[in-house]
Amino acid sequence: MRQFKIVVEKNPDGYVAYPLGLNGIVVGQGDSYEEALADVKSAIQFHIESFGSETLDLEPPVLEAFIAETGVNV
């Protein structure tokens, strides 16, 4: 068993979830927070089964994740 840090975003259309520390693009979605987490868990398992455990070889590993906000002139 391996633990993943998951970012979950709430949008007007529902929830989107994606893991940190995994090579490749993996996304889950759902109408609720729980559905998005379940979907991304399934997507992670499929990704590893499809592309192998080398997708886990990310150095350095993600130790912590933070959400920050900043302004940018556009």
ABEGO torsion letter per residue (X at the ends): XBBBBBBBBBBAAEBBBBBBGBBEBBBBBBABAAAAAAAAAAAAAAAAAAAEAAAABBOBBBABBBBBBBBBBX
